[in-house]
Every structure is written in structure tokens, then in C-alpha cells.
Amino acid sequence: MKNFEILPHPSDVKIRAFGHTLEELFKNAALGMFAVSGRVISNRVVSDKEREVLAKGIDEEALLVSFLSEIWYLSELNKEVYEDFSEIKIIKNEKNKNYQIKAKMLGKPIERFNLEIKAVTFWDLEIVENPPTGGGQFETTVTFDI
Amino acid sequence: MFPKNVISKIDDYTWEIPKSFRSDMRVPARVIATENMLDEAVSDRSLEQLVNIAALPGVVKYALAMPDVHEGYGAPIGGVFATDPENDGVISPGAIGYDCNCGVRLLTSRTTYEQVKDKIKDLALGLFNHVPSGLGKGGKIRLTEQDFDKVLEKGAEWAVSKGYGNKEDLKVIEENGRKMENEPEKVSKRAKNRGRDQLGTIGSGNHFVEVQKVAEIYDGKVAETFGLFPDQITILIHTGSRGTGHQIATDYINVMLQAMPKYGIEIPDRELSCAPFKSPEGQDYYLAHGCAINFAFANRQIVAHLVREVWEKIIGGELQTLYEVAHNIGKVENGLVVHRKGATRSFDNQPVLVPGSMGTASYVLVGTKKAEGETFGSTCHGAGRRMSRAEAKRKVRGDVLQKELAQKGITVVSDSLPGIAEEAPLAYKDVNEVVEVVHQAGISKKVAKLKPLGVIKGG
């Protein structure tokens, strides 16, 4: 199973992410986002920093957009990329439309990105379970405004 | 593929998708285009997105697509519509775009190309070195939290008060460079943090500073009023509200998403999340959007100042602001909430600035009464993309393109060769064609064509 792939789109960039679990899907969507942005690693002698990310949303799709938006915000603020995730936990409360995610991630210092992501959009974003393409148990596309 | 057979011709440049096409449409959808352009538009999802905005609560008359329309997310790029706040009309952050008040300013000189043709390369390099562009480079301005709030409140006025440019500039900027409806408290800490280091920077992607000359004049009388003359050197600045604007839009799309059930609003695409303009959420966004607009005004005022410093050093003399106008904005005009996403205001007798893709041409036009009556006072904003960045990079090499443009007399200075490739002219529609359509459709009239001489862009 691939983690993600980059898809064509006229003005922005779209990825498709895969996962055996919802948590893995979310993680791979983040990896896809950093593949889109690229990076120039910092040559500062600074160790990787552990950070926590928290996000919430009214359903899984909203949660994914919140999660990626929060990660991107931290990325810009701290000048880091996050590609090592651990302890990802998604808590779903469908009745109250209250979905939450908590994760630990390792921040690698960067000089800059190769491409600036303005935002994570909702366009065409639908988390599909058991997709006919058989890419994994979960699949979604995410379009970024760049 | 959008079914072309449902589209009817209103006139040579106006096409309509009827309200009956989809049950949730509240008004028809119109495209300002030639038939060839329409053929291109049906091939991506831009018309589906146009139909989606025609379904928003309170939308009036028709939803419009300008001739540079292409698929975006939420509203199509080149999309215009208006809602009536007295009839539950909504405001939608995603239908305005993340780069709130992305726009352009045109500076004019009293100098001709003949007088300075040997200095153009130096000018381009000077601008590249002095105006922060590209990724990872912060602006030269350090702001405290209180200062930042003043920027969000006062826009270009703040910049002038700090010595960037002069009061005369403010008279020729949309909103006079300061959107009065604003409230920094409605802007999140995240949004402020994202933009704090970015004031006075142009960013990357399709943003640029471009040195040009007036290559052709179409309307001598209007050109004279605008202070344009043949062979004149002009400088065009294209940038927006940077990270602050992007985050404000992201924050409020989320706010609206959660608020919509309260108002019984259902929409075909979450990217169009909205709330009634008169609701607390609608008002909060409108005030935060005002702050983003002001950030962009301040940004362009500072960039213009930096450009003037370089000009003074290398060429000498003054640069005046002809005009500055937005092409991603939401505002109340004639009692309606007008949303322009990749569309420019085109009011009667006001300048309209249309930047072309790199290496092609830009245009100065003038707005018309017809636009005010028929397109909510709007016209196109540029050339519109027709090819993905990835495909452009496959087809074009940045260094090759740079050389080709140099041979045509256009100096491109950038710290990113892939960035140059992504912005290759072949990735865009033909701006000459786009401008010809709005001219023929009468929603803005050609005044002058500006040919690029030097392009400064970030990666």
C-alpha cells in the first residue's frame, strides 16, 4: 500500500492518501502534505523537537482538515517539518459531532519550504472506507491551496 | 465534463446555465466567454463549482464566471456572485479565497524605455535584492503585538504614517487603503502569528514585481487621464495578505462549518461554508476579513516604498501610484454582499488592472456602467491557469524558459528555477484573449497594454 500519491490539478495541488486504519490515513495525509511543500533542511545544529498536535472537528473529514491545518500552522511557525508521528489517537463521538485527534510528532528544523501551502481545503475531500481501488482500508483526497 | 448542451447563448460573449439545471440552484449561472473558452471551461470542474455558488442562500440575479475562469475549490477562480443580506444572504470565506485582498498596484514613472533601456537589468536585480520575495525570507519590519493590530486596523494608512509612501497613494487605492469595517479582536492569534514576519514581502507562486513599458495605447483620452503615455516605464506589484489572510479564511471556514446547522443551511461543497451576513458568525468574519484586507493594503504600500527606493537609486525620479485594486475580496456594494474570487472591481471610469502571466502582457482597462449593471461591477483578473504546476514543470525547464524570455528582452530574476517553470506562459490561458472578451462584452474597456521587461518573483 502506498502512503499517498500526488494528483494533477490546474491551480493547486491534490494528494490521495491511504491507510489501513483511520489514524494511519491521517498520518499519511500529513506526509503527503510535506511531500507537496518539500523542504530545505536546516544546517543549524538543532535537535529534532517533540511536539503535540490536537485538533477537533464535527466529523472525520472536518477533523482531517483541522489536523492538517494545525500541523501546517505549527510547521510555518516553528520552521519544522513533521514526518515522524507516534501515539496518534482519534476519539469519535458521532452523536455529539465531536471528533478529536491527539498525536505526538517530531519536528525536523528546516531552512524553508520549496512550496508555500496557503491552506488545506475541503474540496473533493471524502474519507472512503474500503474503496473499490483496494488501496488500503481508508482513502481520501486532499486539495491544498498553494 | 460539464454537459455543454444545457448551456444556452445569450449573446456572443454571454452564456447561461438555467436554474432548472440543478434543483438546488436559486439563480441561473452565466459565463462571460467566447465559445472556444466555453469549450475549455466544460473540460474541468469550474462550471460545476459555478453552479454550486448559484445554490447559496440569498444569492441574487445570477452567479458569474469571468473569461479567465478555471477550477479552484469552493467557488471557481474567476467567480463572482452577490447575496442579499435582507433575504438571509450569506457571506462565504471560501468563495472569496484564502488570499484575502490579493491584488495589484500599478506605479507609473515619467521615464521612457528609450531613456533607461540599459538600466533595466540592474533595476530588476536591484528590486530582487531589496524586495523580499520567495520562501523562508521574512520582511524587514519587526512589529510588536500592538503594532500588528494597528496594521490590521489601519492598512495602508498605517504604512504611510510610518513613512512608507505618501498620502497621495491612499487616494487611488480601493477603499482608500483602509477597510473601515474591521476588528483585530476577531482575528485569531494563529493568524497574527503567521503574518507577523511577512509584512513587506511578496511571497511566492504567481506573485511578482514586474518592470514594464507601455507598448500600446487603445484609448488616448482615458490614457491621458490616467497619466499613461507610449513607451512609459511602469511597475506592477502583485501580492496579498500572506499568512494572516490565509489563516483568517481557514479559521472562519471552520467557524461557519460548525454554525451552518444552526441556520438550517445546506450546501453542495463544504469549501463554501457560510453563515448569514447578518449573523454573529457572518459579522465576525466580515470584520476579520477587513483586517486581512488591511494587511494586504499595508503590504503593498510597503512593497511600493521598497520599489521606490530602488528606483530612486538606479533610475532617479518619482513613481506615482496610478491605482491599486483587489481581486479576491468580499464587500458590501449597493446593499449586496459581493464576492469576487479571481475577479476585479470594474466601476465606471475607474482603472482596472489585469496582470498577465509571466512574459506575456498586462493591461490597464477602465470600468464601465455596463459592468455595474450586469456583472456586479466586476471583470476578469488575469490569464487564469490551464495547466497544473506539475505538468508545467514537466513541459518546461526553468533555466531554458529564463533564457528564452531573456532573448525576448525580458529579464526574469528568481531564486527558484522550478518556480519559474510553474509560471510558464503555456500554463496559462491567453491574457490577450481574456481581455479582448471583457472589452467586447463591454464590462471593461482596454486603455493600454503593458509589456514586461523585468520580472521579479519568489520560488
Interface residues (C-beta under 8 A of the other chain):
Chain A: I6 P8 H9 P10 S11 D12 V13 V40 I58 E61 A62 V65 S66 S69 Y73 E76 L77 K79 E111 R112 F113 N114 L115 E116 K118 A119 V120 T121 F122 W123 D124 L125 T143 D145 I146
Chain B: D44 H70 E71 G72 Y73 G74 I77 G94 G97 Y98 D99 L135 G136 K137 R190 N193 R194 G203 S204 G205 G243 H246 Q247 A249 T250 I253 N254 L257 Q258 D269 R270 E271 S273 R385 R386 M387 S388 R389 A390 E391 S416 P418 G459
